[in-house]
Amino acid sequence: MMFAKTFGCVRFIYNKMLSDRIDYYKETGQKLNNTPAQYKEDFPWLKEVDSLALANAQTESEQGIQPLLE
């Protein structure tokens, strides 16, 4: 069950961070430096999973937006 919760949280944080970065870039023309820790207050269930899994999602979302910024 913990695997499913972790994968769900990773998918959520990847999509949320990528969406926020795209929106911020469209509004300001600058890169947003957000982290999974910034979302834990609004989404407390993110605290229940391994923080390294969320950190990997952060890395992947950074790589996902690079082609859009070039």
N, C-alpha and C positions, 0 to 999 in steps of 0.2 A: 504494500500500500504506500510506503514511503517513496518508492521509486515513482509511482504515478503522480504523487503530490509534487515531488521535485521536478519531474519533467513538465508538469503543468505550470509550475511557478517559473521555470526557465523560459518556457514558451511565452508566458505572459510578460515577463520582464524584458525579454528581447523585443517583442512587438511594441510594448509601451515605450521603451527607451528609444527605439528607432523612430516611432511616430512622433514623439516629443522632439527629437533632434531635427527631423524633417520640418516640422511645423516652426520650430525656432529659427531654422535657417531661412525658411521662406519669409518670415516676419522681419528678421534682422540682418540676414546675409552673413551671420557669424555662426561659428560652431558652438554647440551646447556641450558642456562637460558635465554630464550627469552620471550618477552612480546608483547602483541598486540600493544602497543605504538611504538615499534620499526618498525612496518610495516606501520604505518600511513603516513610516508613520501613517501614511494614508492606506496602506495595505498590510496590516499587521500579520497576516498569515504568511507573508514572505519570510518572517523571522523563524518559521518552523522548519525551513529547509536549509541545507548546507550553503553557506555563503560563497564557497568556492564555485559551486554550480552557477550561482547568480553572477559571479565575477566573470566566468567564462561567457555567459550570455552578453555581458557588457562588451567584452572584447569582440565577440561576433557582431554585435550591433554597430560597433565602431567600424569594422571592416565592411559592413553592409551599406553604410552611408557614404563611404569614400568615393565610389564611382559617381554618386549623385553630386558631389561637391566639385568634381573636376571638370 
